[in-house]
Amino acid sequence: MHRVISVYGRKMFSVALLFNSVLTVTCAIGLLYGFYWLHWTIYGPYLINGNLFWLAIAAAILNAFPAASVGKVHTGRLWFHHYVYGFFVMFLSSAWIIFFTSFSILTMFFVNTSNLAFNAGRFFFLGGLTLVLDDLPDVHTVAFKSLRWLKNKAHEARQILQVAQLTLGIATLYLLVTVSLSIVAKPQWITVANFVQMGTLFVTALTCLASVKTKIWHKIDPKKETSH
């Protein structure tokens, strides 16, 4: 019983970390869209340049590896691979957004709104996307071979990736501080979106620094299969 709890606990933790990476990228893309096309001043004067949110995207992408490595356990499957459920959830949430909101599915990653129906649909779409990404090696042999190639390249560049993740973790902490200071200085910015932003940045930074501490990039074994 203890082993079952441990296995499923690790898997849920892994998926949660991967979901945070997806959410971090989504939040950053929304801010960068506002920065470039709507000419927002993002979290000024504490954030010196809105382009720095590209570093949050890079940190989230790098964190996908430690997130996946935590979940390298055998949980079996209920009828289907869980990427099937992921695609199903993505389809349902897309239909929800199309039929029950006034937003386009194409603007999902760029819209900043407090509309509950849209945000609920976007939340479940990202959740489905997380399940697909977590099970990506099993989606298609091309995906499996591509991920194995990336794993080999990561092994070769492990020292560089270690330094990069440390740098990105510190940069993400800086972004977290700028968001926090902005909310304190401007109470009108106390919104659910900004609290979500702070939460994703905190977990992203923490994952970066924890990965550096455990030297996770040095533990890559290119001889092992990428598939689950």
Residue pairs with C-beta under 8 A, 6 or more apart in sequence:
7 73
7 74
7 75
8 75
10 70
10 71
10 73
11 71
11 73
11 75
13 70
13 71
14 67
14 68
14 69
14 70
14 71
14 134
15 71
15 130
15 131
15 134
17 63
17 66
17 67
17 70
17 203
17 207
18 64
18 67
18 68
18 71
18 130
18 133
18 134
19 126
19 127
19 130
20 60
20 63
20 67
20 200
20 203
20 204
20 207
21 60
21 61
21 63
21 64
21 67
21 204
22 60
22 126
22 129
22 130
22 133
23 126
23 196
23 200
24 56
24 57
24 59
24 60
24 200
24 201
24 203
24 204
25 56
25 57
25 60
25 61
26 109
26 122
26 126
27 56
27 193
27 196
27 197
27 200
28 53
28 54
28 56
28 57
28 60
29 57
29 109
29 110
30 109
30 110
30 111
30 112
31 40
31 42
31 50
31 53
31 197
32 50
32 51
32 53
32 54
33 109
33 110
34 40
34 42
34 112
35 42
35 50
35 51
35 53
40 50
41 50
42 50
42 53
43 178
43 179
43 181
43 182
44 182
46 177
46 178
46 181
46 182
46 185
47 175
47 178
47 182
52 171
52 174
52 175
53 175
55 168
55 171
55 172
55 175
56 171
56 172
56 175
56 201
56 204
58 164
58 168
59 165
59 168
59 169
59 171
59 172
59 204
59 205
59 208
60 204
62 161
62 164
62 165
62 168
62 208
62 211
63 204
63 207
63 208
63 211
64 133
65 154
65 216
65 217
66 207
66 210
66 211
66 216
67 207
68 134
69 216
69 219
71 134
72 228
74 228
81 135
81 138
81 139
82 131
82 134
82 135
83 131
83 132
83 134
83 135
83 136
83 138
83 139
85 128
85 131
86 128
86 129
86 130
86 131
86 132
86 133
86 134
86 135
87 128
87 132
88 128
89 124
89 125
89 127
89 128
89 131
90 125
90 128
90 129
90 132
91 128
92 124
93 121
93 122
93 123
93 124
93 125
93 128
94 105
94 121
94 125
96 117
96 120
96 121
96 124
97 103
97 105
97 108
97 118
97 121
97 122
97 125
98 105
100 117
100 121
101 115
101 117
101 118
101 121
103 111
103 113
103 115
103 118
108 122
108 125
111 118
112 193
113 119
114 191
114 192
114 193
132 139
135 228
136 143
136 147
137 143
137 144
137 147
137 226
137 227
137 228
138 144
138 227
138 228
144 226
144 227
147 226
148 222
148 225
148 226
151 220
151 222
151 226
152 222
154 161
154 217
154 220
155 220
155 221
155 222
158 217
158 218
158 220
159 217
161 217
162 212
162 215
162 217
162 218
165 208
165 211
165 212
165 217
166 208
166 209
166 212
168 208
169 204
169 205
169 207
169 208
169 209
169 212
170 205
172 201
172 204
172 205
172 208
173 201
173 205
175 201
176 198
176 201
176 202
176 205
179 194
179 197
179 198
179 201
180 198
182 189
182 194
183 189
183 190
183 194
183 198
211 217
